[in-house]
Amino acid sequence: MSDRKAPALWNREIVSRASIDSFVKLDPRLMVKNPVMFVVEVTSVLVMFTLFRDLLAHKMALAGFEFQIALWLWFTVLFANFAEAMAEGRGKAQADNLRKTRTETQAKLIMPGGETKLVPAAQLRRDDVVMVAAGDVIPGDGEVIEGIAAVNEAAITGESAPVIRESGGDRSGVTGGTTVISDWIKVKITANPGETFLDRMIALVEGAQRQKTPNEIALSILLSGLTIVFCSSS
């Protein structure tokens, strides 16, 4: 679990799903959320209507030109939908990855008699005490109450260099989902299920709104101008 990686950019499953969603998103009820692309889609339909009219009238030269316009317009709409679906797919995959880390992690719960019991991390409650040894994933947010260990926090912070966590002082806090790479620590859980840092990360990833890049903004402006031209010529 500790070596689980984020989904690759061109993950086959994400690409396949995004390809299907790029057509599903042609639904006008969905497209209207993006006014620029909605107008491009409407213009594409109008150009297709004009294309069929000219084909029936045997105006082949004009129909050929309109076919090229329609082709580029539909390609633009589908490509924009595909890019958006890819971003959404990666966000969902990251959330699923984090959720899997939370649900699959096992905790060594220290019982009142001193013995340890293996339980799912999701069953831990505030004030439970767990033992975490080298190679174990820390099962929840907490405070180190005994021991000292090097902890790999790359899964949370992205920083590959391990950090030292020990009881007392300002280095006692640990985060669920990180991995102990040396020695051992006893951790007192400080967050109930649904309140952990990992839970907040999942909620943020799922609810995040992808910000448009400067290139996408410029493309939207260009498409707006082209759409006006196409509408006028139609």
C-alpha positions as CSV (number, residue, x, y, z in Angstrom):
1,M,0.0,0.0,0.0
2,S,2.8,2.4,0.8
3,D,4.1,2.2,-2.8
4,R,0.8,2.9,-4.5
5,K,1.3,5.5,-7.1
6,A,-1.0,8.2,-8.5
7,P,-2.6,7.2,-11.8
8,A,-0.6,7.9,-14.9
9,L,-1.6,10.7,-17.2
10,W,-2.4,8.4,-20.1
11,N,-3.9,5.5,-18.0
12,R,-5.7,3.2,-20.4
13,E,-8.9,3.1,-18.2
14,I,-9.0,6.9,-17.8
15,V,-8.5,7.4,-21.6
16,S,-11.2,4.9,-22.5
17,R,-13.7,6.4,-20.1
18,A,-12.8,10.0,-21.3
19,S,-13.3,8.9,-24.9
20,I,-16.8,7.7,-24.1
21,D,-17.6,10.8,-21.9
22,S,-16.5,13.1,-24.7
23,F,-19.6,12.0,-26.7
24,V,-21.9,11.8,-23.6
25,K,-21.0,15.4,-22.9
26,L,-22.5,16.4,-26.3
27,D,-25.8,16.5,-24.5
28,P,-26.9,20.2,-24.7
29,R,-28.0,20.1,-21.0
30,L,-24.3,19.5,-20.2
31,M,-22.8,21.6,-22.9
32,V,-24.7,24.7,-21.8
33,K,-22.5,24.9,-18.7
34,N,-19.7,25.9,-21.1
35,P,-21.3,28.7,-23.2
36,V,-18.5,29.0,-25.7
37,M,-18.5,25.3,-26.5
38,F,-22.2,25.2,-26.5
39,V,-22.3,27.9,-29.2
40,V,-19.7,25.9,-31.2
41,E,-21.9,22.8,-30.9
42,V,-25.0,24.7,-32.1
43,T,-23.0,26.2,-35.0
44,S,-21.8,22.7,-35.9
45,V,-25.4,21.5,-36.1
46,L,-26.3,24.5,-38.3
47,V,-23.3,23.9,-40.6
48,M,-24.4,20.2,-40.9
49,F,-27.9,21.3,-41.8
50,T,-26.5,23.6,-44.5
51,L,-24.2,20.8,-45.7
52,F,-27.1,18.4,-46.2
53,R,-29.2,21.1,-47.9
54,D,-26.4,21.9,-50.4
55,L,-25.8,18.2,-51.0
56,L,-29.4,17.7,-51.9
57,A,-29.1,20.8,-54.2
58,H,-26.0,19.2,-55.8
59,K,-23.9,22.2,-54.8
60,M,-20.8,19.9,-54.4
61,A,-18.1,22.6,-54.2
62,L,-20.0,24.5,-51.5
63,A,-20.8,21.3,-49.7
64,G,-17.1,20.3,-49.7
65,F,-16.2,23.6,-48.0
66,E,-19.0,23.2,-45.4
67,F,-17.9,19.6,-44.7
68,Q,-14.4,20.8,-43.8
69,I,-15.9,23.5,-41.5
70,A,-18.2,20.9,-39.8
71,L,-15.3,18.5,-39.4
72,W,-13.2,21.0,-37.6
73,L,-16.0,22.3,-35.4
74,W,-17.0,18.8,-34.3
75,F,-13.3,17.9,-33.7
76,T,-13.0,21.1,-31.5
77,V,-16.1,20.2,-29.5
78,L,-15.1,16.6,-29.0
79,F,-11.5,17.4,-28.1
80,A,-12.6,20.0,-25.5
81,N,-15.0,17.4,-24.0
82,F,-12.2,14.8,-24.0
83,A,-9.8,17.2,-22.2
84,E,-12.4,18.0,-19.6
85,A,-13.3,14.3,-19.1
86,M,-9.6,13.4,-18.8
87,A,-9.2,16.0,-16.0
88,E,-12.3,14.7,-14.2
89,G,-11.2,11.1,-14.7
90,R,-7.8,11.8,-13.1
91,G,-9.4,13.6,-10.2
92,K,-11.7,10.6,-9.6
93,A,-8.9,8.1,-9.9
94,Q,-6.8,10.1,-7.3
95,A,-9.8,10.1,-5.0
96,D,-10.3,6.4,-5.4
97,N,-6.6,5.8,-4.8
98,L,-6.7,7.8,-1.5
99,R,-10.0,6.0,-0.5
100,K,-8.3,2.6,-1.2
101,T,-5.4,3.6,1.0
102,R,-7.8,4.4,3.8
103,T,-9.9,1.3,3.5
104,E,-7.1,-1.3,3.0
105,T,-4.8,-0.1,5.8
106,Q,-4.7,-2.4,8.8
107,A,-3.9,-1.1,12.3
108,K,-2.2,-2.9,15.3
109,L,-4.6,-1.7,18.0
110,I,-3.1,-1.9,21.5
111,M,-5.8,-3.5,23.8
112,P,-6.2,-2.6,27.5
113,G,-4.2,-5.7,28.5
114,G,-1.2,-4.7,26.4
115,E,-1.7,-7.2,23.6
116,T,-2.2,-6.0,20.0
117,K,-5.1,-6.8,17.7
118,L,-5.2,-6.3,14.0
119,V,-8.2,-4.2,12.9
120,P,-9.2,-2.1,9.8
121,A,-8.0,1.5,10.1
122,A,-11.6,2.6,9.5
123,Q,-12.6,1.2,12.8
124,L,-10.2,3.3,14.8
125,R,-11.7,6.0,17.1
126,R,-10.2,9.0,18.9
127,D,-7.9,8.1,21.8
128,D,-7.2,4.5,20.4
129,V,-3.5,3.7,20.6
130,V,-1.8,1.8,17.9
131,M,1.7,0.3,17.3
132,V,3.3,1.2,14.0
133,A,6.6,-0.5,13.1
134,A,8.9,-0.1,10.1
135,G,7.1,-0.8,6.8
136,D,3.7,-0.1,8.3
137,V,1.3,2.5,7.1
138,I,0.2,4.9,9.8
139,P,-3.6,4.1,10.1
140,G,-4.9,7.5,11.1
141,D,-4.0,11.0,12.2
142,G,-2.5,11.1,15.7
143,E,0.2,12.0,18.2
144,V,3.3,9.9,18.9
145,I,3.2,9.0,22.6
146,E,6.2,6.7,22.6
147,G,9.2,5.9,20.4
148,I,10.9,7.6,17.5
149,A,10.8,6.8,13.8
150,A,11.6,8.0,10.3
151,V,8.4,8.6,8.4
152,N,7.9,8.8,4.6
153,E,5.2,11.5,4.0
154,A,5.5,11.5,0.2
155,A,2.0,10.1,-0.2
156,I,0.6,13.3,1.5
157,T,3.2,16.1,1.0
158,G,5.0,14.8,-2.1
159,E,8.3,15.3,-0.3
160,S,10.5,12.2,-0.7
161,A,12.9,12.9,2.2
162,P,11.8,11.1,5.4
163,V,11.0,13.1,8.5
164,I,11.6,12.2,12.1
165,R,8.6,11.8,14.3
166,E,8.9,11.4,18.1
167,S,7.0,11.8,21.3
168,G,6.8,15.3,22.8
169,G,7.6,18.6,21.2
170,D,6.4,19.8,17.8
171,R,7.4,16.7,15.9
172,S,4.9,14.3,17.4
173,G,2.1,14.8,15.0
174,V,1.6,12.1,12.3
175,T,-0.8,11.8,9.4
176,G,-2.8,8.7,8.3
177,G,-1.6,7.3,5.0
178,T,2.1,8.0,5.6
179,T,4.6,5.1,6.1
180,V,7.1,4.4,8.9
181,I,10.4,3.4,7.3
182,S,12.5,2.7,10.4
183,D,12.1,1.8,14.1
184,W,8.7,2.0,15.7
185,I,6.2,4.4,17.4
186,K,3.1,4.2,19.5
187,V,0.4,6.6,18.1
188,K,-2.6,7.9,19.9
189,I,-5.4,8.5,17.4
190,T,-6.7,12.1,17.4
191,A,-9.4,12.0,14.7
192,N,-12.6,9.9,14.2
193,P,-13.4,8.4,10.8
194,G,-14.5,11.1,8.4
195,E,-12.5,13.7,10.2
196,T,-9.0,12.7,9.1
197,F,-6.6,14.6,6.8
198,L,-7.0,11.8,4.2
199,D,-10.8,12.2,4.3
200,R,-10.4,16.0,3.8
201,M,-8.1,15.3,0.9
202,I,-10.6,13.0,-0.8
203,A,-13.4,15.6,-0.4
204,L,-11.1,18.3,-1.9
205,V,-10.1,16.1,-4.8
206,E,-13.7,15.1,-5.6
207,G,-15.0,18.7,-5.2
208,A,-12.2,20.5,-6.9
209,Q,-13.0,22.6,-9.9
210,R,-10.3,22.5,-12.6
211,Q,-8.9,25.9,-13.4
212,K,-8.5,26.8,-17.0
213,T,-4.9,27.4,-18.2
214,P,-4.0,30.6,-20.1
215,N,-3.9,28.6,-23.3
216,E,-7.4,27.3,-22.7
217,I,-8.7,30.9,-22.1
218,A,-7.0,32.1,-25.3
219,L,-8.6,29.2,-27.2
220,S,-12.0,30.1,-25.8
221,I,-11.6,33.7,-27.0
222,L,-10.5,32.5,-30.4
223,L,-13.4,30.0,-30.7
224,S,-15.8,32.8,-29.7
225,G,-14.6,34.9,-32.6
226,L,-14.7,32.0,-35.0
227,T,-18.2,31.0,-33.9
228,I,-19.5,34.5,-34.6
229,V,-17.9,34.4,-38.1
230,F,-19.5,30.9,-38.8
231,C,-22.9,32.0,-37.5
232,S,-22.7,35.1,-39.7
233,S,-21.7,33.1,-42.8
234,S,-24.4,30.6,-42.2
